Amino acid sequence: MAEALALARSVPQRTWPNPPVGAVVVRDGQVIGRGAHHGPGTAHAEPGALVQAGAGAAGATLYVTLEPCNHRGRTDPCAPTVARSGVTRVVVAMRDPNPTVTGGGCSYLRDRGIDVTVGVMGEQALELIWPFVATGNFQRPYLELKTAESLDGRFAPPPDSRLAAAPVYLTGEAARRDVHRRRRRVDLVLVGEGTVSADRPRLDGRLAAGDSDVPQTEPRAGYLDTDLSWTGGFDRDSYVVFAGHGARDCSRRAAIEADGAQIEFCREKDGHLDPAAVLDKVRDLGLSTVMLEGGPRAAHAFLQAELVDRWIRYQAPLVLGAGVGWPAGSAGAAVGRFTPTHCLRLGEDIVTVHDRRRFTDLLAQVTV
């Protein structure tokens, strides 16, 4: 199962809105077939592994990270293909979380005399496809909020103490590399206009380039700018700017587009971009997963709109004493609506992962 998970992680491009899936066929202790799903419209992992195994699949064991489907979508269902292959045992990391599908593939196989085991390395499998699960099969784009703060809740030192417009790193190299790995798993990295002007970020995954267990395609980059006030460019050849409808006739629009921007106009609310309207535009662009990294105001807006599915908080072991912080009373109230899922140390920094949907409850549902 560990090898099947590694196959799912190693697909060069992101598979969203389909979940990444890996499969291996094992006979007499040897892997004789491997397969991974590469995205919508492509073959699923199980048929790929079974084709590679050929006649050797008869009497073998199939390990797959997600329950074989038993419904028709863009491709034929996998469960009948598995049953016809002659495998005598199927080991599944987790059931399909879709309530209309859950258990269907496993039941189909058991009804045909195949031994089915569920729950092997289920936590790792659920983590791999969490965006798919957290949004109920992408009923809306998945939004992952990333923040990096000092012990006293500051995002950055006071602006007048900065020598140049460039990123200020509170966390160390290990934490920054972790962020870049997470970026490669999403379709779009998004910040606010204030972060663009202060940090000049690239919003790419360069520190994870060459890592075999994350996609090698870079995410798209974008920023939020209600009135198109920023004209200083962006350090990417092309990018997306989300602006308010009121800026359609803005005199700065042409210069921003000439720099490589694709401007998407969104509904406004109380003089600012409506976070829900931004996600609607993200969906219209064909994107399924977003990492929001921009400053406390943007973070606060999406938290208050209850659109954040997962919040990843990096905490550096330093006290700034002053600087850019949360709007008064915002951070603590938002944390109360999440549950902790993971906590680990990266170098000298701490990262905690909080989810809006309770990870442990869903894990229990899909591994029995």
MOTAUR-V261303 format. One record per residue. N is the residue number from 0. RES is the residue in three letters. OMEGA is omega in radians with two decimals (999 if undefined). BURIAL is 1 if it has 9 or more other ideal C-beta (glycine too) atoms within 8 Angstrom, else 0. D_FIRST is the distance of its C-alpha to the first C-alpha in whole Angstrom. Layout:
BEGIN
N/RES/OMEGA/BURIAL/D_FIRST
N/RES/OMEGA/BURIAL/D_FIRST
END
This chain:
BEGIN
0/MET/3.09/1/0
1/ALA/3.12/0/4
2/GLU/3.10/1/5
3/ALA/3.09/1/5
4/LEU/3.11/1/6
5/ALA/3.09/1/9
6/LEU/3.14/1/10
7/ALA/-3.13/1/11
8/ARG/-2.96/1/12
9/SER/3.12/1/14
10/VAL/-3.01/1/16
11/PRO/-3.12/0/20
12/GLN/3.10/1/21
13/ARG/-3.08/1/21
14/THR/-3.09/1/20
15/TRP/0.19/1/22
16/PRO/3.04/0/23
17/ASN/3.09/1/20
18/PRO/3.02/1/16
19/PRO/-3.11/1/14
20/VAL/3.06/1/11
21/GLY/-3.13/1/9
22/ALA/3.02/1/8
23/VAL/3.05/1/8
24/VAL/-3.07/1/10
25/VAL/3.08/1/10
26/ARG/-3.14/1/14
27/ASP/3.07/0/16
28/GLY/-3.12/0/13
29/GLN/3.06/0/13
30/VAL/-3.12/0/11
31/ILE/3.11/1/14
32/GLY/3.14/1/13
33/ARG/3.10/1/11
34/GLY/3.09/1/12
35/ALA/3.11/1/13
36/HIS/-3.06/1/15
37/HIS/3.07/0/18
38/GLY/-3.07/1/20
39/PRO/3.10/0/23
40/GLY/3.12/0/24
41/THR/-3.11/0/22
42/ALA/3.06/1/20
43/HIS/-3.02/1/16
44/ALA/-3.05/1/13
45/GLU/3.11/1/13
46/PRO/3.12/1/17
47/GLY/3.13/1/16
48/ALA/-3.11/1/13
49/LEU/3.09/1/15
50/VAL/3.13/1/19
51/GLN/-3.14/1/17
52/ALA/3.14/1/16
53/GLY/-3.11/0/20
54/ALA/3.14/0/22
55/GLY/3.14/1/19
56/ALA/-3.14/1/17
57/ALA/-3.13/0/19
58/GLY/-3.09/0/18
59/ALA/3.10/1/14
60/THR/3.07/1/11
61/LEU/3.03/1/9
62/TYR/-3.11/1/6
63/VAL/-3.02/1/7
64/THR/3.13/1/7
65/LEU/-3.13/1/11
66/GLU/3.09/1/13
67/PRO/-3.08/1/14
68/CYS/3.10/1/18
69/ASN/3.11/1/21
70/HIS/-3.08/0/24
71/ARG/3.03/0/25
72/GLY/3.06/0/25
73/ARG/3.14/0/26
74/THR/3.12/0/24
75/ASP/3.11/0/24
76/PRO/-3.06/1/21
77/CYS/-3.04/1/18
78/ALA/3.10/1/18
79/PRO/3.11/1/21
80/THR/3.11/1/20
81/VAL/-3.11/1/17
82/ALA/-3.12/1/19
83/ARG/-3.05/0/22
84/SER/-3.12/1/19
85/GLY/3.08/0/20
86/VAL/-3.12/1/16
87/THR/3.13/0/17
88/ARG/3.07/1/13
89/VAL/3.11/1/11
90/VAL/-3.04/1/8
91/VAL/3.12/1/8
92/ALA/-3.12/1/7
93/MET/3.06/1/11
94/ARG/3.04/1/14
95/ASP/-3.08/1/16
96/PRO/3.11/1/19
97/ASN/-3.08/0/22
98/PRO/3.11/0/24
99/THR/-3.08/0/25
100/VAL/-2.98/1/22
101/THR/3.07/1/20
102/GLY/-3.07/1/19
103/GLY/-3.14/1/21
104/GLY/3.13/1/18
105/CYS/3.12/1/17
106/SER/3.13/1/20
107/TYR/-3.11/1/21
108/LEU/3.13/1/19
109/ARG/3.13/1/20
110/ASP/3.13/0/23
111/ARG/3.00/0/23
112/GLY/3.14/0/22
113/ILE/3.10/1/18
114/ASP/-3.09/0/16
115/VAL/3.06/1/14
116/THR/-3.10/1/12
117/VAL/2.98/1/11
118/GLY/-3.13/1/10
119/VAL/-3.10/1/7
120/MET/-3.10/1/7
121/GLY/-3.13/1/10
122/GLU/3.12/0/12
123/GLN/3.14/1/10
124/ALA/3.12/1/9
125/LEU/3.10/1/13
126/GLU/-3.10/0/14
127/LEU/-3.07/1/13
128/ILE/-3.06/1/15
129/TRP/3.12/1/18
130/PRO/3.12/1/21
131/PHE/-3.08/1/20
132/VAL/-3.04/1/20
133/ALA/-3.10/1/23
134/THR/-3.12/1/25
135/GLY/-3.12/0/25
136/ASN/3.04/0/23
137/PHE/2.96/1/26
138/GLN/2.93/0/29
139/ARG/3.12/0/30
140/PRO/3.09/1/29
141/TYR/-3.13/1/26
142/LEU/3.11/1/28
143/GLU/3.12/1/27
144/LEU/3.05/1/30
145/LYS/3.03/1/30
146/THR/3.06/1/33
147/ALA/-2.99/1/34
148/GLU/2.97/1/37
149/SER/3.12/1/39
150/LEU/3.13/1/39
151/ASP/2.98/0/42
152/GLY/3.12/0/40
153/ARG/3.12/1/42
154/PHE/-3.08/1/40
155/ALA/3.07/1/42
156/PRO/3.12/1/46
157/PRO/-3.10/0/49
158/PRO/-3.08/0/49
159/ASP/3.10/0/53
160/SER/-3.12/0/51
161/ARG/-3.07/1/49
162/LEU/-3.08/0/50
163/ALA/3.06/0/49
164/ALA/-3.11/0/47
165/ALA/-3.14/0/43
166/PRO/3.00/0/40
167/VAL/-3.07/0/40
168/TYR/3.03/0/37
169/LEU/-3.08/1/37
170/THR/-3.10/1/34
171/GLY/-3.05/1/33
172/GLU/-3.11/0/31
173/ALA/3.12/1/27
174/ALA/-3.14/1/28
175/ARG/3.11/1/29
176/ARG/3.09/1/26
177/ASP/3.09/1/24
178/VAL/-3.12/1/26
179/HIS/3.07/1/26
180/ARG/3.11/1/22
181/ARG/3.09/1/22
182/ARG/-3.08/1/25
183/ARG/3.13/1/23
184/ARG/-3.13/1/21
185/VAL/-3.11/1/24
186/ASP/-3.03/1/27
187/LEU/2.99/1/30
188/VAL/-2.95/1/31
189/LEU/3.07/1/34
190/VAL/3.05/1/37
191/GLY/-3.13/1/40
192/GLU/3.11/1/43
193/GLY/3.10/1/44
194/THR/3.12/1/41
195/VAL/-3.08/1/42
196/SER/-3.09/1/46
197/ALA/-2.97/1/45
198/ASP/-3.04/1/42
199/ARG/-3.05/1/42
200/PRO/3.05/1/38
201/ARG/3.08/0/36
202/LEU/3.10/1/33
203/ASP/-3.13/1/31
204/GLY/-3.00/1/27
205/ARG/-3.12/0/29
206/LEU/3.12/0/28
207/ALA/3.12/1/24
208/ALA/3.14/0/25
209/GLY/3.07/0/23
210/ASP/-3.03/0/20
211/SER/-3.05/0/17
212/ASP/3.00/0/15
213/VAL/3.10/1/18
214/PRO/-3.12/1/20
215/GLN/3.05/0/23
216/THR/3.14/0/25
217/GLU/3.02/0/28
218/PRO/2.96/1/28
219/ARG/-3.13/1/32
220/ALA/3.12/1/34
221/GLY/3.07/1/37
222/TYR/-3.12/1/39
223/LEU/-3.14/1/41
224/ASP/-3.00/1/45
225/THR/-3.03/1/47
226/ASP/-3.14/1/50
227/LEU/-3.09/1/49
228/SER/-3.08/0/51
229/TRP/3.12/1/49
230/THR/-3.06/0/50
231/GLY/3.09/0/49
232/GLY/-3.08/0/46
233/PHE/-3.02/1/42
234/ASP/3.02/0/40
235/ARG/-3.13/1/38
236/ASP/3.09/0/40
237/SER/-3.10/0/39
238/TYR/-3.11/1/38
239/VAL/3.02/1/39
240/VAL/3.08/1/41
241/PHE/-3.07/1/41
242/ALA/3.11/1/45
243/GLY/3.13/1/47
244/HIS/-3.13/0/49
245/GLY/-3.12/0/52
246/ALA/-3.10/1/52
247/ARG/-3.09/0/52
248/ASP/-3.11/0/55
249/CYS/-3.13/1/55
250/SER/-3.11/0/57
251/ARG/-3.03/1/54
252/ARG/-3.07/1/51
253/ALA/-3.13/0/52
254/ALA/3.14/0/52
255/ILE/3.12/1/48
256/GLU/3.13/1/47
257/ALA/3.13/0/49
258/ASP/3.13/0/47
259/GLY/-3.08/1/44
260/ALA/2.91/1/43
261/GLN/-3.05/0/42
262/ILE/3.09/1/44
263/GLU/-3.09/1/42
264/PHE/-3.01/0/45
265/CYS/3.05/1/44
266/ARG/3.09/0/46
267/GLU/3.11/1/47
268/LYS/-3.12/0/48
269/ASP/3.07/0/50
270/GLY/3.13/0/51
271/HIS/3.08/1/47
272/LEU/3.05/1/44
273/ASP/-3.11/1/43
274/PRO/3.13/1/39
275/ALA/3.12/0/38
276/ALA/3.09/1/40
277/VAL/3.13/1/38
278/LEU/3.05/1/35
279/ASP/3.11/1/36
280/LYS/3.09/1/37
281/VAL/3.12/1/34
282/ARG/3.12/1/33
283/ASP/3.11/0/36
284/LEU/-3.14/1/35
285/GLY/-3.13/0/31
286/LEU/-3.05/1/29
287/SER/-3.01/1/27
288/THR/-3.06/1/26
289/VAL/2.91/1/28
290/MET/3.10/1/28
291/LEU/-3.10/1/32
292/GLU/-2.95/1/33
293/GLY/2.90/1/37
294/GLY/-3.04/1/39
295/PRO/-3.12/1/40
296/ARG/3.11/1/42
297/ALA/3.12/1/39
298/ALA/-3.12/1/37
299/HIS/-3.11/1/39
300/ALA/-3.12/1/40
301/PHE/3.05/1/37
302/LEU/-3.13/1/36
303/GLN/3.09/0/39
304/ALA/3.13/1/38
305/GLU/3.13/0/35
306/LEU/3.14/1/33
307/VAL/3.13/1/31
308/ASP/-3.14/1/27
309/ARG/3.13/1/26
310/TRP/3.12/1/28
311/ILE/-3.05/1/27
312/ARG/3.05/1/30
313/TYR/-3.13/1/30
314/GLN/3.14/1/33
315/ALA/-3.08/1/35
316/PRO/3.10/0/37
317/LEU/3.11/0/40
318/VAL/-3.12/0/43
319/LEU/3.12/1/45
320/GLY/3.12/0/48
321/ALA/3.10/0/48
322/GLY/-3.07/1/47
323/VAL/-3.11/1/45
324/GLY/3.14/0/44
325/TRP/2.92/1/43
326/PRO/-3.03/0/45
327/ALA/3.02/0/47
328/GLY/-3.00/0/45
329/SER/-2.96/1/42
330/ALA/-3.07/0/39
331/GLY/-3.14/0/39
332/ALA/-3.11/0/40
333/ALA/-3.11/1/37
334/VAL/-3.10/1/34
335/GLY/-3.14/0/35
336/ARG/3.14/0/34
337/PHE/3.03/1/30
338/THR/3.14/1/28
339/PRO/-3.14/0/26
340/THR/-3.12/1/22
341/HIS/2.99/0/22
342/CYS/3.13/0/24
343/LEU/3.12/0/24
344/ARG/3.06/0/26
345/LEU/-3.03/1/26
346/GLY/3.12/1/29
347/GLU/-3.08/0/32
348/ASP/3.07/1/31
349/ILE/3.03/1/29
350/VAL/3.07/1/27
351/THR/3.14/1/26
352/VAL/3.11/1/24
353/HIS/-3.14/1/26
354/ASP/3.08/1/25
355/ARG/3.01/1/28
356/ARG/-3.05/1/26
357/ARG/-3.07/0/24
358/PHE/-3.06/1/21
359/THR/3.12/0/20
360/ASP/3.12/0/22
361/LEU/3.10/1/20
362/LEU/3.13/1/17
363/ALA/-3.10/0/18
364/GLN/-2.99/1/19
365/VAL/-3.11/1/16
366/THR/3.10/1/14
367/VAL/999/0/17
END
